[in-house]
Each structure stands twice: as structure tokens, then as C-alpha cells.
Amino acid sequence: MKRRSVIKALGIAIPALWLSRSAAGSGLRTLHANAPIAKANFKPDWKSLEQYRVPDWFRDAKFGIWAHWGPQCQPERGDWYARGMYQEGSDQYKYHVQKYGHPSKFGFKDVINEWKADKWDPESLLDLYKRAGAQYFVALANHHDNMDLYDSSHQPWNAVKMGPKKDLMAGWAKAAKKRGLRFGASVHAAHAWTWYETAQRADKKGTLKGVPYDGKVTESDGKGKWWEGFDPQDLYAQNHPLSENSLDDGMIHRQWHWGEGVNVPTKNYCDTFHDRTVELIDKYAPDLVYFDDTALPLWPIDDAGLRIAAHYYNTNQQKHKGKLEAVINGKILDEQQRKCMVWDIERGQSNQIEEDPWQTCTCIGAWHYDRRIYDNKSYKSAKTVIHMLVDVVSKNGNLLLSVPLRGDGSIDSEAQKTVEGIASWMDVNSESIIGTRPWKLFGEGPAMEGAAPLSAQGFNEGKNKPFTAQDIRFTTKGDVLYAIVMGWPEAENLLVKSLTANNRRVKSVTFVGTNEKLKFKQTADGLEVTWPQVADGSQPAYVLKIS
């Protein structure tokens, strides 16, 4: 698809600086913009990508863990730190000034230099995640801060050359694959162009009023500094005019789809992003690539995302003797786009059984480490995560759970407590989750009443009624039906209303964990099960195996 025709169709004005591949001020190098697409079945257009079929491994996996970990975890002050530190008066701005100094003198590039990741131990972390029942593991390849956390030929600001001075992606991939887990990489850097616009600002008051932050510094400013020889514009990409209403901190969300007056990135910027991502795919062979974008990166202003998707699918097929094993996660998808990749809902869940496999991604705390959550002991509990996992799986979905890591790469004791709680439950009950498929009904109970609607963006998490022992979710595996009860029933008998004789003839009911055969009877009102008297009533959920 030609770039100009896409822009014209959308009615987006083309900036003059965009017309040249070497536009002044792009801050990025033109490298392999016209690298060939791997020759196989997929072409870089939506119609061709509709050939995609979700691989069985992803359908079976159900549960993944994500290390959403990078240099923004170093300050330990929460998500989007590298943007928030340039927003005068914000919590992160005040914290930054106190801890590091004014952002005109100590910018995010300097936070990167502080980040050493000296306690990062991927082997022990992956042992923990595998014990928790994760079937796939996803590592952050880059975030909106634009630093590549791998050995990147196309981004000098990478974790091998600065900060930890380690190939983090290689370490994660080795540890995951060693334990038989599918490996994924999450890619967020396409939005750095607009996301970093706050770094072009200056204080509006105080002793440094009017002194620009470091968003527009260049290589020539680095003589004698730790970053001498590196161009901060390769990181910040801010030698361009601001988007419309850029001083409105919420505007970036309305411009996320590259409309609403956004300053459109240069062709050089888009091509460099393409090259970085193709190199990531070719060098580390991920089974899954997660894109934090509307549909695909840079769509609809550029076809870089389409070219990346086609390349990924084609090369993955070649590596697997013609069988496509790759998964792309994309957000805010229309009906056609949902046929081209796996739909991801950020911090939210579907309210129905989806025909195609999907995924919800969430975090037990903040996406980037926030020490306050640990101090306040306010991570999601294992119970909350298990209830979410069960609900998502009953609707044909997977749960990708981010477990925050400190800047140094270690997991804190409260986060570990949550993961260990998940591990304890999965050790007994994982057969009702892993490798299952949805039943004709996903569940029953009061939590279904008045369920929060799912917006296009997701984010309906925590808006529904809490689960109780009256809430039941169903999964199947072969001829077995699992009824997962979200708590310990108060009554001696449990009534599963969905299991009338007309719905399914029941022959036996077994309590998973003890293998105790339970007494039951089926009536017009449902399946009445005599609940076991001796069991641990403190678990997040209990599973009945029905045949």
C-alpha cells in the first residue's frame, strides 16, 4: 500500500519534512528501509493477512507472564515515567527534580545511564514463572522511551551499549526456551515520536522558567559527557514541531491512532522502526510479538506495521516447515483486523465467548515498577488473578500477566507472594485451565449481571461485581466439563443451574485436588452437588470435574 494514498484517503495533511527520506531533524538514520519481505504466503496488506490462523500452542497455553521491565523501572515511580518527568508539577516531575535534578540538566537519557540491572537473574525468575503455570513468557523489547533492550544495529541507544550493557532479550529468550516456555517480545517504540513531546517543554515558573528540558539536545551537546558520541535524537526523536494541543497532557491518547492533529513522523523514522523490529524478529525468533498500538504500528500513516507482520508470518512459517506458529497481539481491532492477529484487551475482559482466541493483558501493580505499591502492599492478590484467569479462559481467552520487577531486575517480596499464590492454585487445578476450550456457556452467577461494557480501548477491569461462591465458570477438555466455583459455598449443596438434564447428562462429579467422588442429582433446576466437608476453604476457587 502506498503511503501517500493512505494519507490522502484519511484526509491527513502531509508535513513538508516528510517528503524527504533524509528529513532534517528526524534524528534517525535511514538504514534498510527497503529490506525485502520474506517470500511466502503473506503480503503486507490486510486482505492477505486474513489468511492467519491462531496456532494450537496459543489456544492451549491460556496463561503467560510478562516482564514489562526497562529503564523506566529504575526510578521506581510508576508507568510512563520518561514522559511524566517532563510534565511540570506532576508527581513524577517533582520526584525527578528531588532525586536527580532538573530535567534540563538530567533528562531521561541520564536515567538510562543510572540503570545497571545488577540483580537481574532470568534463570531464577523463569523458574518461578514456570512454577506458577505460565506456558509463555513475554519480555519488553522496547517501550515508548525508545531504548532497545537488545543488541540492536539500528538503535544506538540499546542495552548492550549503555545502561546494563547486556543483551537482555537474549538472556530472557535463553531462560524461557530452556524451560520449554514459548517466548514473546513486546514492542512499544512506534509512539516515541509524539510520546516524548513533553521533553520539548520548559518550566512555566520558578528559577528555571523558560529553560528548555533536554528533548532537543543533539550529539554536538555531548562533548565531555558520559553520552559523548551518541545522539540523543536517536532516543528522543524530537527535532520536529509539536502536535496540535501537545500541551494538553491527555491529547496523546486521542492521537494514539495517528490522527486528531498529530505531528506525523518522517518516512525515515518509520523505516528505522521497521528495521529495528525486523531485526528483533530475525535475531531472537520470538513465538509471539505484542504491539502496543492501534492495530499495527504506525498504521494508517505508514505500512511499516503491515510489512513487519507479513515478514514475521512468512519467516516463521519457513522455520516451522510451512506451519505458522507465530502470534501477533494487537489492540483496538476492527472485524477484519481480528482475523489477521490475536486481539489483546488491555486491563479488560470480553463479556462473552469469543469465536477466535483473544488475550487480556494486565499487571498486578503498575506497568513500570512503583515502590509505593510495594510499600502499601496493594498488588493484586493471587485470588484476584485466579478469578480473572478463570473468567478469561471460560470465554476463549488467554491472560498475559505483568509481574513488576525493580530497576535492579529483582522481584520484591510482595510481588513474589502473589506469584507463589498463583503457583499453589495452579499446581492443583491447572488441568481445568491449560489445554481447555470454552463450553457452550461461559458461566453463571451474580457477577454476570450488569457486567461493565467493554469499550473499544478495553479498560473495564475492576468495574464488575466481585466473584463469589455463587459464580461458576465452565471449561472443557475432550469429554470432560470443568465447573470452576469462585469460592467456598456456604450451603451443604451446590446447585449448578446450567447443568439441567436437557443441557448435559452427568455421569460423575469429582472434586479436583482430592479426586473425591461427589454425590449429585440432576433435576429440572440443574445439577445439585453435595459439597465435600473436609477441604481447605481458603482457596480462590474450587474445581469440579464432570463427565
N, C-alpha and C positions, 0 to 999 in steps of 0.2 A: 504494500500500500504506500502510495507516495505521500510524503509528509505534507506538501503544500495542499493537496486535495483534501486531506483530513482536516487541516486547519480551516480551509475555505468553507467546507461543509458545516463546520461548527460555528462559523462566524467570528473566529478569533483573529485579532489583528496580529500580523507578523512583525516583530520588532526588527528594526534595521540591523541590529547587531547579530541577528540570527542568520542573515543571508550569507555570511562568510563562515567557512569552516574554521577559520583561524581568528574568529571574532576577538577583537581587543577586549581584554578584561575578563575573558572567560575563566582564566585561572587554571585551565586544564589542558592537557596535551592531547592532540589528535594522534592516535596510535593505529589501531587495527579496525577502523570504523567499518570497513567493507569486508571483514573476515567472512569466508563462505559459511553457509549453513550446512550442517551435516546432511548428506544426501540419503533420505529415506522417505517415509510416508507423509510427514507433516510439513506444511508450508506456513509461512508467517502471516496467516490471516485467520479470522475467527471461524470461517466455514471449514477450513481444513482441520483446525484444532478440535472440531466437534467429533472427530474420529476417536477421541480419547476415551479410554475405559479405565476405571479405577482398578488398580491391581488387587489381587486377593490378599496380599500381605497387609495392606492398609485396612481392608474390610475386616480382617481378623484381629488387628492389633488393639484397637479400642483405646489404648492409654499410652500417651507419650509424655516425657518430661523434657523441659526446655531450660537451658541456661541462657537467660536473657541478660548476659553479663558482658560488660565492656568498660571503657574508661569513664563513663558517666556514673559507674558504681563507686569510683574512687572517693568522691566527696561524701558518699553515704547520705545524700539528701534528697533522694527520690527521683522520679521519672522526669525526662526531658530537661535534665539539669543544664546541658550545654545551650539550651535556648533560654531557660528561666533565669540563668545567672546574668543575662543581659537585659532583663526587664526591671528597670529601676523601681525600687520599693517593694519588689516581690520577696517572698521568704527566701528563695534561693539566691537572689541578688544580695540581700542583707547577710546571709550566711557566707557567701563567697567573699564579700568585702572584709568580713571579720576574719575568716580563715586564711584567705590567700592574698587579698588586696583588691584594689580597684580593677575592673575589667579592661580599663585602658592600658594597664600595666601587666596584668596577669590574666590572660584570656584562657579559653578552653584549651587551646594548643598547649598551654603550660600545665594544665591539669593532666594532660596526656603524659607529660614528662614525669609527673609525680607517681603515675600508675606503674607499679612493678609486678603485681600479681605473684608475689613471692611465696604465697601459701597455697597456690593452685595445685591440686592433686587430682587430675581427671580419673585416675585409676580408682581411688577410693570413692569418689563421687559416683562413678558409674556402677560400682558395686552396690552402693546404696540405692540408686535408681532402679537397678535391675531387681533388687530385693523387694522394692515397692511394687513390682509388677509391670513396670514400663516395658513396652515392646519396641518403642522407638525413642530416640533421643535427638533433640534439635539444639544446635549451638548458634549463637549470634555470629554472623559473618561480618556485619557492619550495621550501624544504626544511623539515625538521621544526622549524627555528629560526623559521619562521612569517613571515619577511620576504618580501614580494612584490618580485620583481626586474623589475617593470614598472609602468606608470602605472596604479595601482590606485585605484579610487574607494572601495573597501570595506576597505582595509587601509592606515591612515595610515603604518605602518612599511613604506615601499616605497623602491625605489632611486632614484626621482625626487625624493623629498622629503629623503632623507638618504643618508649614505654616498657613493656615486659621484655622486649627483644626475644620473643619466642613465637613460633608458628602455632598459635592457639588452635586453629582449625585442625591442623594435623594431629595435635595431641588429643583433641576430643574425638576425632574420627577413629584414631587407632584404638582408644579405650572402648568406644561403643562397639566397633566391629569385633573386637576381641571377645566381647561378651555376647555376641550374637544378636545385638540390637541393630535395627535399621537406623541409619544416620541421616540427619537432616541439617540444613543450613537456613537461617533466616536472614533475609536481605531487606534493608530499610533505607538505603542511602539515596534513593532516587529523589527524595524530597529535600535534600540538604540545601539546594538552591534557594528555596523560599524559607525553609525552617530556620536557617541561620541569619535571616534578615535582621533579627534583633541585635546582632553583633555590629550592625552599621550605626546603631544609635549612640547617643551620648546622654549623660545626666542632664536633666532639666533644671536642677537646683543643686545647691551645695558648693563646696570649694572647687570641685572639678566640673562644674557646669560647662557644658559645651565641648568638653574634651572627648573626642571620639573613642569609642571602645575599639578593640583591636581587629574588628571584622574586615578592614580593608588593608591591613598591613601586607607587605609583599616580601619576596626574598631579599630585596635590597635593604630592608629594615633589620635584617637578622645578623649583620656583621658583629662578631664578638659575643653573640648569644648562643644558647645551647642548640637552637634550631638553625644555626648558620648553614646555608647550603640547601635548605628546604624552603619551599614557597608556601606560606600559609594559605594562599588562594587555592592550592590543590586540596586543602581541607575545607575552608570556609566557602569558597566559590561565591564571593560577594562583590566582585567588581562589576556590578550591574545595577540599574535603577531598582528602587523598591517596587513591590507590587502595590496595587491600589489599596488604600486603607491599611497599609502594613503596620501602622502604629496601633491599630486595634488588635490586641493580642489574640482574640478569638477568630480573626479573619482567616488564619491558616486552615482552620477546619472547613470553612466554607469554600476555600480554594483548593482543597485536597485533590479534587478531580481535575485540576489544571484549568479552571475557569474562573468566573467572577472577578476578572481584572488582574489575575496573577501575572507576574513577570515571567514570560515563557523562557525556559532555558535555551541556551545555544545548542546548535547541532553537535558541536564538539563535546559539550557536557553530556549530552545523551549518548553519543557514541562511546565515550570513555566509560560511562556507566555500563553500557552493553559489554564492552571488552572486559571490564573487571568481573562481571558476573559470569560470562562465558569461561573465563579462566578459572574462577572458583569451581564451576561445574566440572570442567575438564580435569582439574588437578586433584580434587577431593572426592569426586564421584558420589555425591550425596544421593540417597534414595528419595529424598523429599527436599523441595525448596519452597520456603514460605516467603511470600511477598507482602509487605505491609503497605499495600496500595489499593486504590480503587481498580478492580480488575487486574491489569498487569502494569508494571512500572512504566510511567511516562505516557501511558495511554490516556487520552487520544491525541496528544500533541506530537507523538513520535511513535514509530513502530519498533523501538528497541525491545520492549517487553515481548512483543509477538515474535521477534527474531530469536530472543533468548528461549522462549517456550518451545518453538519449533526445533531449535538446536538441541535443547535438553531432551525432548522426547525422542528425537532421532538418534542421538548418540547413545541414549540409554537402551534403546532397542538393539542397537548394534552390539552393545556389551552383553546383552542377555539373549543373544541368538534369535532376535526378532520378536521377543516378548517384552512388552512395555511394562517396566516395574517402577516407573517414576511417578511421583506425586508433586503437583504444584498446588499450594494453598493460595487462594486469592479472596479478597473481601469485596463486599457490596457488588455482587454479580447479578446480571440480568439472566433471563432464562437460557439464552444461547450460551452465555459465558459459563454457566454452571455445567454445561455439557463438556467444557474444554478443560476443566480443572476441578479441584475439590474446594467447595465453598467453605470458608472459615468465618465464623461469627465471633467477633471479639467481645469477651465478657458478656456473653449472652447465649441463649439456647432457643432452638426451634420449639414450637408448641404442638408439633405433630410428627408423625413418622414421615421422614423424607424419603422419596423414591431412590435418590442417589446418596451414597455415603457423604457425610459432611463432618465438620470439626468445629468445636468451640475451643477457643484459647482463653486462658485466664491465668491469674497469678495468685499465689497465697498471700502476697503482700503488694508492694509496688513493683512495676516492671523493672526499674532500676533500684538498687538497694537503698533503703531508707532506714537508718539506725533507729529512728523514733518508733517504728513498728515493732522492732525487737524489744526496745525498752518498755513499750506499753503492752507487750505480749498480745498483740492484736492481729497476728496472722490468722488466716482461715484455719479452722480445726480440721483434723482428719475426717471427722464426721461430716462437715460441710462438703469437703472434697468428694467423699464417697457418695453422698447423696447426689451431688452434681454428676459424677461419673455414671452412676446407675441410670439417672434420668436421661442423660445424653445417649447412652448406649441403647436404651429402650426405643429410641427414636431414630436408630440407624446412624448414630454419630460417634465420633471419637472425641476424647478430651486430651488436649495438649496443655499441660500444667507447668507454668513457670515457677521455679523454686529460686528465690533470690540468693545471690552469693555476694559476700562482702567484696570491697575493692581488692583485697589481697587474694581473693579466689577461694576463701574458706566459707563453709556453711555455718551459720550460727546455731546455737543450741535449740532455739525455739522453732526455727525452720526444720531442723533435723527431727524434732519431736513430731511435727506434723507428718513428715515423710515416713517416719518409723510407724506411726499410727496407721497410715495407708498400707504399709507393708504387712502389718499384723492382720488387717482385714483381708487383704488380697491373698495372703498365704492360705487362708481357709476357703475363701469364696470366689477366687478368680475364675473358676470353671463357668460361673454364671455371667462372666464379662468377656473374657478373651475367646475369640473364635465364634462368638454368638451372632445371631441375626435377630431382627425385630419380629415380634409376633404380629397378629392382625390388629391387636390393640396394644398401645404402649403402656397403659396403666389405668388405675382408678384411684379415687380418693379426693379429699377436700382441696389438696394443693392444686388440682387441675381447675378448680372453679375460679373464674376471674383471673386467669393467667395473664401476666403482663404481655401486651402485644410486642412483637419483635419488629423494631424499626429496620430500615434498610442498612443502617450502620451497626446494628447489634445493640449491645449495652443494655439488655433488660435483666442482667444478673442482679439477684438480690431484691427484685421487685415483686416476687411471687410469695405466696404464703409459705411458711416453713413446712418441711415434711414432718409427718408424724407416723405413728404405727398404723394409722388408717390409710396411709398412702402405700400403694403397691405398684411396682413396675415389672414388666414382663420382658424376658429374652428367651430365645430358643437356640437349641443346638441339636440338629438331627430331629429325632422324635421326642426329645426332652423339652419340656417347658419349665422355665425358672420363674418363680414368683418371688420377687425381692421385696421384703417388708421393711419399711423405713423406720423401724423402731420395735420395741418390745411391747406386744399387745397387753392391755390391761385385763381384758376378758380371758376366760379359760379357753374359749373357742374363737378362732379367726374365721371370718366369712369373706371369701374372695368372690365378690359379686359377679365378676366377668365370667366365671367358670361354671355356668349352668350346664346342665346335661346337653342342651342344644348347641352350646358353643364348643365343648370338648368333653369327650368321655374320659374320665380319670380312672386309672387302674391302681396307681400307687402314689404316695406322697412321702418323700424322705427329707429329713432335716439335714441340710448340708453342714458339715463340720463334725457331726456326731454319727451320721448315717443311720439315725434312728428312724424306723418306720412309724409314721404317724397315723392315727385313726382319722377317718374322714367320712363324710357323706355328701352326696350331691343332691340338691333339691332345685326347685324352680327359682329359689333365691340365690343360688350359687354353690360354691364349694365350701363346706363347713369343716374346718380342720381343728382337731383337738391339739392345742398348743403344748409343747413339751414343758414339763415342770422344772426340770433341772437343766439350767443353761446360764450362760453369762448374759445378763440383761443389759449390759452397758455398751454393747457393740453398736456401731452406727446403723447396721441393717442386718437382716437375717434372711436366709435363702431357703426356699422350698423347691425341691427337685420333683417335678411332677411328670408322670408318664401314664 
